[in-house]
Amino acid sequence: MGQALYRKYRSKSLDEIVGQSHITDLLQRAISADKVAHAYLLTGPRGVGKTSIARILAHEINKLPYTDESIHLDIVEIDAASNNGVDDIRDLRDKVQIAPTSARKKIYIIDEVHMLSKQAFNALLKTLEEPPEHVVFILATTDVDKLPPTIISRVQRFNFRAITEQDAARHLRTIADAEHIAISDESLALIAHHGRGSFRDSISLLDQLQNISDDTISPDLIERVLGLADTDTVERILDAYQANDLATLVQLIDDNEQRGTPAATLAEQLIRTIRTRIATEPQLLPLLDRLLEIPRSAWPHIKLLTALGSRMSTPPPTAAQPASKPVAAPKPPVVKPAKAAQAAPAVPPVPTPVAPIQEEAEFPWQDFLIALKADSMGASTMLSKCGYHYSPGHLVIYAGKPFAKKQLEKSMSSIASCLQQLGVNDTEVTVLAEPKPASDSTTAAVLDIMGGGEEVSL
């Protein structure tokens, strides 16, 4: 059986590491100046080279050659996922007192260090505080937030970056040429994108594709292997969205789900395509915002339909309005944030009675909350506790608190979309931080005497 490509092309020195020069340059200078720290912490996403650099660093500190099969008694690797108890670290604490057998330093690499128990971290801390001169620790983790601050403060920390798609594609081209793999640049870019910043995942996918392909690796093959919608389908969905063609949208989404393309995957493909077209088609920006919420939804298929169908508020043509004549889409609501309040003067002004608001025009508030709930549960819940005042062309929302106002303003695209669905067009939305004013002058006077408050209906 041949060696896996990701192992065959694993870097053998700090010079060969791709995409992490901000780390490798510093480490090389430190080693050249003989300024080796007693403990390093390598953090970052999976598959970007943390473990490889840890092994290479251990060998270069000891001036030893490195290969993927290198084994040395003075370089010890510990998997914290399976050796995470306090007894394991106590055993390590005893062993670090033993001098290296032949190398300059005894180096311990602890991978996935965040998996250590609280007691194990306490035991490790004592060793990091007063390490023997001959010992170097190299800790690696994908989840630095789970490390105690006391550990982080006693190490030199290096933050790895996700690999850019451009760096990944260039590296994949080098491997493909060396292995005589027939593949287009377009296909390499697609593999790099779905590697999601991980060299290991990208190279493993290339390896898988070369094993099942008898000819050139094409984008179509990659799409089938990954369960993606084909490029033509993605373009047709965006065209149907812009044409307000709900029937076609439903058919395309259902067809793709039956072929095994999850809604979240299709949403991700749409996002990628929109990003390439946004400069020339800025009208797709509201859709981009809604698509980002789909992976977090409990019902991604319904959420995707809602996101794409949000523009479909125009009624179908009637007999008096032939189908051959296009129906003008309604203007979206005008959404404007409330003006920032002026800073309070040093001396508070004499309070004036709160003027009661005028009687509200009819507004489908409950229908609005129900429609918003499908798009943004959080915004709907928050709005259900707010007051409002509606007059034709203007909806004022009384959030009651600055925090609520800020959160609602983040959901303005969803609010605007739901207003459009309800046919409440050409409406300016203003969100205020204060509670809704009293409904009559008597109540307003009482609230003024009490120093403020909020009117509640019982």
Secondary structure, DSSP 8 states (H G I E B T S, - for coil): ----HHHHT---SGGG--S-HHHHHHHHHHHHTT---SEEEEE-STTSSHHHHHHHHHHHHTT----TT---TTEEEEETTTS-SHHHHHHHHHHTTS--SSSS-EEEEEETGGGS-HHHHHHHHHHHHS--TTEEEEEEES-GGGS-HHHHTTSEEEE-----HHHHHHHHHHHHHHTT--B-HHHHHHHHHHTTT-HHHHHHHHHHHHHH-SS-B-HHHHHHHHT---HHHHHHHHHHHHTT-HHHHHHHHHHHHHTT--HHHHHHHHHHHHHHHTTT-GGGHHHHHHHTTGGG-SSHHHHHHHHHGGG--S----TTS-TTS--------EE----------SS-----------------HHHHHHHHHHH-HHHHHHHTTSEEEEETTEEEEE-SSHHHHHHHHHTHHHHHHHHHHTT--S-EEEEESS----SSHHHHHHHHHTT-------
